[in-house]
């Protein structure tokens, strides 16, 4: 079956779904939109091989679990090398299907209609694909996210793509995305310019208290580690 924009964009409508979750703005917005029309049964997160950080945004598992708890959904994690990534991901999808999921939701905007990796793996398991942000205008997507009341911090920047170290830790606002666009940067960071971590918004029962670590630099990248703050802080 050839997937179409209609089936992908509306994939979660009236159905139970599992959401691929990075903790960042796009996956959070996709989850929010899908929960308005379908029933979420959980989140899936892939970790780096050592299991200490998420594969996508480098977040510690404790922070991911805090997000999931505030959202009110169970989270299923798997640690994997790049070589074993697809096998482990399919394993999570298989378990999600056993638990009743019919659809995998993710926050991709620019996936090709043919050759989409998520489409391939969901078909292997017998799930459908839901991508409510697919082909959405990037400015529209980030404005929708901000106007809904979500709060997110910049946690990774690519210094070779116009981002600066002092962007780390900034909150994504309408004024800030105007500034980014004036600097020639995609407001969604879809070229790999930046990644975010969501700490509050309409999906969350309570905000996520975080502690900012020391900036880490690696080649053209700079990272702001976030840890879950304790009650004493």
C-alpha positions in Angstrom: 0.0 0.0 0.0 1.3 3.4 -1.0 1.1 5.9 1.9 -0.3 9.3 1.1 -0.2 12.6 2.8 -3.7 12.2 4.0 -3.1 8.8 5.6 0.1 9.9 7.3 -1.1 13.3 8.5 -4.3 11.7 9.9 -2.9 8.4 10.9 -3.8 8.6 14.6 -7.4 9.7 14.1 -9.7 7.5 16.1 -6.9 4.9 16.8 -4.6 3.8 19.6 -1.0 4.8 19.0 2.5 4.7 20.4 4.6 7.8 19.9 8.3 8.0 19.1 9.5 10.6 21.6 12.7 12.6 21.7 11.6 15.0 24.4 12.0 17.8 21.9 9.5 20.2 20.4 8.5 18.3 17.2 7.8 15.0 18.8 6.0 16.7 21.6 3.8 18.7 19.2 3.1 15.6 17.2 2.1 13.8 20.4 -0.2 16.7 21.4 -2.0 16.9 18.1 -2.4 13.1 17.9 -3.8 13.0 21.5 -6.6 15.3 20.3 -7.8 12.8 17.8 -6.6 9.4 19.0 -5.6 7.4 22.1 -1.9 7.4 23.2 -0.9 4.2 25.0 2.8 5.1 25.5 6.1 6.6 24.4 9.1 4.9 22.9 12.6 6.3 23.3 15.9 5.0 21.9 19.0 5.3 24.0 22.7 5.3 23.1 24.4 1.9 23.4 25.5 2.6 27.0 21.9 3.5 28.0 23.0 6.7 29.7 21.5 9.2 27.2 18.8 9.3 24.6 20.0 8.7 21.0 18.3 11.7 19.5 18.8 14.6 22.0 21.3 13.2 24.6 18.9 13.4 27.5 19.3 11.2 30.6 16.6 8.5 31.1 15.6 10.1 34.4 14.6 13.3 32.6 12.7 11.4 29.9 10.8 9.4 32.6 9.9 12.7 34.3 8.5 14.1 31.1 6.5 10.9 30.6 5.2 10.9 34.1 4.1 14.5 33.8 2.4 13.7 30.5 0.8 10.6 32.1 2.1 7.9 29.8 4.3 4.9 30.2 7.6 5.1 28.4 9.4 2.1 26.8 13.2 2.5 26.2 15.8 0.4 24.4 19.6 1.0 24.2 21.2 0.2 20.9 24.3 0.8 18.8 23.6 2.3 15.3 24.1 -1.2 13.9 21.4 -2.7 16.1 19.1 0.4 16.1 16.5 -0.9 13.6 16.3 -4.3 15.3 15.7 -2.8 18.7 13.3 -0.2 17.4 11.2 -2.9 15.7 11.3 -4.8 19.0 9.7 -1.8 20.8 7.1 -1.5 18.0 6.3 -5.2 18.3 5.7 -4.9 22.0 3.6 -1.8 21.4 1.4 -3.7 19.0 1.0 -6.4 21.5 -0.2 -3.8 24.0 -2.9 -2.6 21.5 -1.1 0.1 19.4 -2.4 0.4 15.9 -0.2 3.4 14.8 3.3 4.8 15.3 3.3 8.6 15.6 6.4 10.7 15.1 7.2 14.3 14.6 8.9 14.3 11.2 8.2 17.2 8.9 10.2 16.5 5.8 10.3 12.8 5.2 10.1 11.6 1.6 6.8 9.9 0.7 8.8 7.0 -0.9 11.6 5.4 1.1 10.6 6.7 4.5 12.4 4.6 7.1 9.5 4.8 9.6 7.0 3.7 7.0 9.2 0.7 6.3 9.6 -0.5 9.9 5.9 0.0 10.8 4.9 -2.0 7.8 7.2 -4.8 9.0 5.4 -4.9 12.3 1.9 -4.3 10.9 1.4 -0.8 12.3 0.2 2.3 10.4 2.2 5.5 10.5 1.0 8.9 11.8 2.9 12.1 11.1 0.7 15.1 11.9 3.5 17.5 11.1 4.4 16.0 7.8 4.9 18.7 5.1 3.8 21.4 7.5 5.4 24.8 6.9 8.3 25.1 9.4 7.4 28.5 10.7 3.8 27.4 11.1 4.9 24.3 13.1 7.0 26.2 15.6 4.5 29.0 15.9 1.8 26.5 16.7 4.0 24.9 19.3 4.8 28.2 21.0 1.2 29.5 20.8 -0.1 26.4 22.5 2.0 27.3 25.5 4.8 24.8 25.4 8.2 25.8 26.9 11.3 24.4 25.5 15.1 25.0 25.9 17.8 24.9 23.3 20.1 22.0 24.3 22.3 21.3 21.2 23.6 23.7 18.6 25.6 23.2 15.4 28.2 26.0 15.4 28.9 25.6 11.7 25.2 26.3 10.8 24.8 29.8 12.3 24.1 28.8 15.9 26.2 30.1 18.7 27.2 28.8 22.1 25.1 31.5 23.8 22.0 30.1 22.2 22.2 27.1 24.6 19.7 27.3 27.3 17.5 29.9 25.6 13.7 29.4 25.5 12.0 29.2 22.1 9.8 32.2 21.7 8.3 34.1 18.8 10.8 36.8 19.2 13.6 34.3 19.3 12.5 32.5 16.1 12.4 35.9 14.4 16.0 36.4 15.5 16.9 32.9 14.2 15.3 33.5 10.8 17.1 36.9 10.6 20.4 34.9 11.1 19.4 32.6 8.2 18.5 29.7 10.5 15.5 27.4 10.0 13.0 28.2 12.8 12.5 24.5 13.4 16.1 23.6 13.2 15.3 21.0 10.5 18.7 21.4 8.9 20.3 20.1 12.2 21.0 23.6 13.5 19.6 22.9 17.0 17.7 20.5 19.2 15.4 21.2 22.2 14.0 19.8 25.4 10.5 20.5 26.4 10.0 21.3 30.1 6.3 22.5 30.3 3.1 22.9 28.3 -0.5 21.8 27.9 0.4 18.1 27.9 2.2 18.4 31.2 0.6 18.1 34.6 3.5 20.0 36.1 6.7 21.6 34.7 9.9 19.6 34.6 12.5 21.1 37.0 16.0 20.8 35.4 19.5 21.7 36.4 21.8 23.0 33.6 25.3 21.5 33.4 28.5 22.8 31.9 28.6 23.2 28.2 30.3 20.4 26.3 31.9 21.1 22.9 32.6 18.4 20.3 33.8 19.4 16.8 31.2 21.7 15.4 28.6 21.0 18.1 28.0 22.4 21.6 25.8 20.7 24.1 24.0 21.9 27.3 23.5 18.8 29.5 20.3 18.9 31.5 19.7 16.8 34.6 16.5 16.3 36.6 16.6 18.8 39.5 16.1 17.3 43.0 13.5 18.6 45.4 16.2 20.2 47.5 17.3 22.4 44.6 
